[in-house]
């Protein structure tokens, strides 16, 4: 693949990234077993083709396994990558989830631990992974701003924050990006956080832009997922909701066929066409999928195609919440 990947700005403080990034979570956890060598090959290939925006978090894998994985690439290619990681979702040494922590002292200790695992002296974009409702956002972002002043972090972000929270955070320190779920089957942020981001000049990083793989058309039932795959616990992938959601995928697939692209490429192109402040970060563990996703940056949808997509979305509702109840309680905070 030789086509250049265009760049997009993240925030207003000079950060630029590839228009499509790479979500690295599944390389270490949640989606069943992964092969480290294959994951490293994908990471290197991403940088080779110009996908330089690498997204991880301290809770992706037990004891920061995903950050340790990226460290093996960053050891020789740090200057070629824009590195984003997150803190706030706390896990125990056994992988158990212990809650959300936004206390200033935790912000500082989490950053120090991430820097050590990643083997770097600074993080390009540091997110609060989930808003801690017990700690005022001003205190959390204040501590994050201290990390910027210390040179440990270059830019700040939030994840799954409401529009009101984003406004409060931005009064403390410039927020470069909000990262939340956004795709053809998850559009709630269009009514709250996304307009606030546009107003304040904050970029929007869309995670799970392919509906955790569902919008590719590759998943027809829970049996297509590894027994340990976390998606088996998610309402949208469960048997009572699958038929309804598969109808949406089929509608998207029909539009993609007429365009001459894959359903994944259509879904990513749709996001890219929503605004220059939007950067999707699809995850994958396969080079072929990486290259397929990157090629979506060259698809400019016509007004007619966008209208057809909107009509398909209006005609096919989405069944099920995107997380079980406990997960839903932590979003849009």
C-alpha positions in Angstrom: 0.0 0.0 0.0 1.6 3.3 -1.1 -1.2 5.8 -0.8 -0.4 8.6 1.6 -2.5 8.9 4.7 -3.8 12.4 5.2 -3.3 14.2 8.5 -5.8 15.9 10.8 -5.3 18.3 13.7 -6.0 17.2 17.2 -7.1 20.3 19.2 -5.6 23.7 18.6 -2.2 23.4 20.1 -0.3 22.0 17.1 -0.8 18.2 17.4 -1.4 16.4 14.1 -2.1 12.8 13.5 -3.0 10.4 10.7 -6.7 10.8 9.7 -7.3 7.2 10.9 -5.5 5.9 14.0 -5.0 2.4 15.4 -6.8 1.3 18.5 -4.5 -1.2 20.3 -6.8 -2.6 23.0 -7.6 -5.9 21.3 -3.9 -6.8 21.0 -3.7 -7.5 24.7 -7.2 -8.1 26.1 -11.0 -8.3 25.7 -11.3 -9.9 22.3 -9.9 -13.3 22.9 -6.3 -14.6 22.5 -3.8 -12.5 20.5 -0.4 -13.3 19.2 2.3 -10.9 20.2 4.5 -11.2 17.1 1.5 -10.6 14.9 0.5 -7.6 16.9 4.0 -6.2 16.7 3.9 -6.7 12.9 0.6 -4.8 12.7 2.0 -1.9 14.8 5.1 -1.7 12.6 3.1 -1.9 9.4 0.8 0.9 10.7 3.7 3.2 11.1 5.2 2.1 7.8 2.0 3.2 5.9 1.5 6.4 7.8 -1.0 5.4 10.4 1.0 7.1 13.2 -1.7 7.6 15.9 -1.4 4.8 18.4 -4.1 4.5 21.1 -3.6 2.5 24.3 -4.5 2.7 28.0 -3.0 1.5 31.2 -6.0 -0.9 31.7 -5.6 -2.7 28.4 -4.4 -6.1 29.6 -3.3 -7.2 33.1 -0.5 -5.0 34.6 -0.4 -2.6 31.7 0.3 -5.4 29.1 -0.7 -3.2 26.1 1.5 -0.4 27.1 4.4 -2.9 27.5 3.6 -4.2 24.0 3.8 -0.7 22.5 7.1 -0.1 24.3 8.7 -2.8 22.0 7.8 -0.7 19.0 8.5 2.7 20.5 11.9 1.6 21.5 13.1 2.2 17.9 10.2 4.3 16.4 9.2 6.8 19.1 9.7 9.8 16.8 7.4 8.3 14.1 4.5 7.8 16.4 1.9 10.0 18.1 1.3 8.2 21.4 -2.0 8.3 23.3 -2.8 6.5 26.5 -5.3 6.8 29.3 -5.7 6.5 33.1 -8.7 6.3 35.4 -10.1 2.7 35.1 -8.3 0.9 37.9 -7.5 -2.9 37.7 -6.0 -5.1 40.3 -2.9 -7.3 39.7 -5.3 -10.2 38.8 -7.1 -8.1 36.2 -10.2 -7.4 38.4 -11.8 -4.0 37.8 -11.6 -1.9 41.0 -13.4 1.3 39.9 -12.7 4.7 38.6 -10.1 7.1 40.2 -9.7 10.7 39.2 -8.0 11.9 42.3 -4.9 14.2 41.7 -2.6 11.9 43.5 -3.7 9.0 41.3 -3.3 11.0 38.2 0.3 11.6 39.0 1.1 8.0 40.0 -0.8 6.6 36.9 1.2 8.8 34.6 4.5 7.8 36.1 3.6 4.1 35.8 2.6 4.5 32.1 5.8 6.4 31.3 7.8 3.6 32.8 5.9 0.8 31.0 6.0 2.6 27.7 9.6 3.4 28.0 9.2 7.0 27.0 9.8 10.4 28.6 6.5 12.0 27.5 3.0 11.1 26.3 1.6 13.0 23.4 -2.0 12.8 24.4 -3.1 11.8 27.9 -6.8 11.0 28.5 -8.9 10.6 31.6 -10.4 7.2 30.6 -13.6 7.6 32.5 -14.9 10.6 34.5 -14.8 10.0 38.3 -18.1 11.3 39.5 -16.7 11.5 43.1 -14.0 14.0 42.1 -14.6 17.4 40.5 -13.4 17.4 37.0 -11.5 20.6 37.8 -9.3 18.8 40.3 -8.5 15.9 37.9 -7.7 18.2 34.9 -5.7 20.5 37.2 -3.5 17.5 38.1 -3.3 16.6 34.4 -2.2 20.2 33.6 0.6 19.8 36.1 1.9 16.9 34.0 1.9 19.2 30.9 3.9 21.8 32.8 6.3 19.2 33.9 6.9 18.0 30.3 5.6 14.5 31.0 2.5 15.1 28.8 2.0 17.3 25.7 -1.8 17.4 25.3 -4.9 16.5 27.4 -8.0 14.6 26.5 -11.1 13.1 28.1 -13.1 10.0 27.3 -16.8 9.4 27.6 -17.3 12.8 29.2 -20.6 14.8 28.7 -20.7 18.1 27.0 -21.1 19.9 30.4 -18.0 18.1 31.8 -16.0 19.0 28.7 -16.9 22.7 29.1 -15.8 22.7 32.8 -12.6 20.9 32.0 -11.7 23.3 29.1 -11.8 26.2 31.6 -9.0 24.6 33.6 -6.7 23.7 30.7 -7.0 23.4 26.9 -8.6 20.0 26.0 -7.3 18.7 22.7 -9.6 15.7 22.2 -12.6 13.9 23.5 -12.6 10.2 22.9 -15.9 8.4 22.9 -17.7 5.7 21.0 -19.1 6.9 17.7 -20.2 4.9 14.7 -23.1 4.1 12.4 -24.8 2.4 15.3 -23.7 4.7 18.2 -24.6 8.3 17.6 -25.8 9.7 21.0 -22.9 12.1 21.2 -24.3 14.0 18.3 -26.9 15.5 20.7 -24.5 16.5 23.4 -20.7 16.3 23.5 -20.0 16.5 19.7 -21.5 20.0 19.3 -19.6 21.2 22.3 -16.3 19.9 20.9 -17.0 21.7 17.6 -17.8 24.9 19.4 -14.6 24.8 21.6 -12.3 23.6 18.9 -11.8 20.2 20.5 -11.2 17.2 18.2 -13.3 14.1 18.5 -11.5 10.7 18.5 -14.1 8.0 17.7 -13.4 4.6 19.3 -15.1 1.4 18.1 -15.9 3.1 14.8 -16.7 -0.3 13.3 -19.1 -1.3 16.1 -16.5 -3.5 17.7 -16.2 -5.4 14.4 -19.9 -5.9 13.9 -20.3 -3.3 11.1 -17.7 -5.2 9.0 -20.3 -8.0 8.5 -17.9 -10.6 9.8 -19.9 -11.4 13.0 -23.2 -13.3 12.4 -23.6 -14.8 15.8 -22.0 -15.0 19.2 -20.5 -18.3 18.0 -18.2 -16.3 15.7 -16.5 -15.0 18.9 -13.9 -16.7 21.0 -15.4 -18.1 24.3 -13.3 -15.5 26.2 -14.3 -12.6 24.0 -15.8 -9.7 26.1 -18.3 -8.9 23.3 -20.3 -12.0 24.4 -21.4 -10.0 27.4 -22.5 -6.9 25.4 -26.2 -6.6 24.8 -25.9 -5.8 21.1 -24.1 -9.1 20.4 -26.6 -11.2 22.3 -29.2 -13.5 20.6 -32.3 -11.4 21.2 -30.7 -8.3 19.6 -28.6 -9.8 16.8 -31.3 -10.2 14.2 -32.3 -6.5 14.4 -28.7 -5.4 14.3 -27.8 -7.7 11.4 -30.5 -6.0 9.3 -28.6 -2.7 9.8 -25.3 -4.3 8.7 -27.0 -5.8 5.6 -28.3 -2.3 4.7 -24.8 -0.8 5.1 -23.3 -3.7 3.1 -25.7 -3.0 0.1 -24.6 0.7 0.0 -20.9 -0.4 0.2 -21.3 -2.8 -2.7 -22.6 -0.1 -4.9 -19.8 2.2 -3.9 -17.2 -0.5 -4.6 -15.8 -0.6 -1.1 -16.1 -2.8 2.0 -18.7 -2.2 4.8 -15.8 -1.2 7.1 -14.5 1.3 4.6 -18.0 2.8 4.2 -18.5 3.1 8.0 -15.1 4.8 8.4 -15.6 7.1 5.4 -19.0 8.1 6.9 -17.2 9.2 10.1 -14.4 11.0 8.2 -17.1 12.9 6.2 -18.8 14.1 9.4 -16.1 16.7 10.0 -12.4 17.4 9.8 -12.3 17.4 13.6 -13.1 13.6 13.8 -10.5 10.9 13.8 -11.6 7.3 14.0 -9.3 4.7 15.7 -10.4 1.3 14.5 -8.6 -1.6 16.2 -7.3 -4.7 14.4 -4.9 -7.5 14.8 -4.5 -8.2 11.1 -2.4 -6.3 8.5 -5.0 -6.8 5.8 -7.6 -5.1 7.9 -5.2 -2.3 8.9 -4.6 -1.5 5.2 -8.3 -1.9 4.4 -9.2 0.6 7.1 -6.5 3.1 6.1 -7.7 3.1 2.5 -11.0 4.6 3.8 -9.2 7.9 4.0 -9.4 8.1 0.2 -13.2 7.7 0.0 -15.2 10.9 -0.4 -18.9 10.1 -0.1 -21.3 11.9 -2.3 -24.3 13.7 -1.0 -26.5 11.0 -2.5 -24.5 8.3 -0.7 -24.7 10.1 2.6 -28.4 10.4 2.1 -28.7 6.7 1.5 -26.8 5.9 4.6 -29.0 8.2 6.7 -32.1 6.6 5.2 -30.7 3.1 6.1 -30.0 4.2 9.7 -33.5 5.7 10.0 -35.1 2.5 8.7 -33.1 0.1 10.9 -33.0 0.7 14.6 -30.2 -0.6 16.9 -31.2 -3.1 19.5 -29.4 -3.2 22.9 -27.2 -0.9 24.9 -23.5 -0.7 24.0 -22.4 -1.9 27.4 -24.1 -3.9 30.2 -25.7 -1.7 32.9 -22.4 -1.2 34.9 -20.6 0.1 31.9 -23.4 2.4 30.8 -23.3 4.0 34.2 -19.8 5.3 33.5 -20.4 6.9 30.1 -21.5 10.4 29.2 -20.5 11.5 32.7 
